Amino acid sequence: MNMQVANSGATSLEQSDGPPRVAPPPAGLSRLTALIFAIACGLSVANVYFAHPLLDAMAHDFAIAPASVGIVVTVTQIGYGLGLFFIVPLGDLFDRRKLIAGQAILSAVALVAVGVAPNAAMLLASLAVVGLLAVVVQVLVAFAADLAVASQRGRAVGTVTSGVILGILLARFASGVVADFAGWRWVYLVSAGLTLVMAMVLYLILPRHEAERPRTSYPRLLASVLLLFVQEPLLRVRAVLAMLIFASFNVLWAPLVLPLSAAPFSLSHTEIGLFGLAGVAGALGARWTGGLVDRGRGQLVTGFSLLLMMAAWLPIAFMGMSLWLLVAGIVMLDLAIQAVHVTNQSLIFARRPDARSRLVGGYMIFYSVGSALGSIASTMAYGAMGWNGVCVLGAGIGLLALLFWALTLRVGR
């Protein structure tokens, strides 16, 4: 029944303003193209995560209280959420080559505005625009899924997502190094230059010929994103899981700079950024996860990963005894979260090949909501109860995600 409703919804969108177009069979996604997609995704998503190791410096420069500095991450995630709804669906309607390059150029402008911001209001507004335009990542992920053949789609999504994960992790390290040598503002100014270079490279290498797109109006396109949540129960389930896992992710990373930069650790931005490298295991596991999903093991991967995500908070809670415990917890948490994320995307992409940009846009809205809520809740928990409060919050979210998955096992079978 759901398949019939879904197909009728897709047909109404395609026929509303013109005759349906027949798409050619996919030509496949070459390793070189997948690598370039992964690098571009990593550079783009890094712009959203540069701020995590810099929160104490920003709080000092703009007189923001430590308990409230999570707003810096939150406004970026709010911008990202708006971009997911208003920009990403355009990938199902327009030439993605031009859409991607245009977003990258505008991102460079917004990054310069962050780097020269004279006050907190300008900083927050510019970061919101950076988040809004960073959704180019999701347009690229959907593009990769379209280009890949069906039997290798999970692996292709995993490869590109590996670039996203590496971008998130290396962003913290790179921003810490640059901030220690030149100040936090240069993090964004350097990124603006790299983003401009990325825009030119993407415009030159992205495929110039795509399948014909349905003719429809922009309001109707946005409405179809909401309709997908009505038509596809699996999308609803995987979107809620995305919200929970990325809330847990940001519960760790948003306030981590606060205890590590204070006594007894008193670490520099560069040293704090090095902890992001511990999560590289998550990036390495993403492509492997996609292969398991291609073989029909998506639910098994999800269950084991959510158990690992919840267990990760135990060593994290005892980081005061040894920072190696924190490293172990980071590896566990990042691997688990990215495994679920790759599984989520691979499963929903297989449901509706005609609507992949809209699917990933709708799905990632929940990711953005979870990230924003996790960031602000964790800094508030840290201000009220210290690091123990942060760990209890993270473990509680992990338990909630595991229970939700168990209760929805039959959805989408």
Salt bridges, closest charged atoms under 4 A:
ASP56 OD1 - HIS269 NE2 2.94
ASP61 OD1 - HIS60 ND1 3.43
ASP92 OD2 - ARG358 NE 2.88
ASP146 OD2 - ARG96 NH2 2.77
ASP146 OD1 - ARG356 NH1 2.85
ASP180 OD1 - HIS269 ND1 3.29
GLU210 OE1 - ARG96 NE 2.94
GLU210 OE1 - ARG213 NH2 2.22
GLU212 OE1 - ARG21 NH1 2.89
GLU232 OE1 - ARG351 NE 3.21
GLU232 OE2 - ARG352 NH1 3.73
ASP354 OD1 - ARG352 NE 3.13
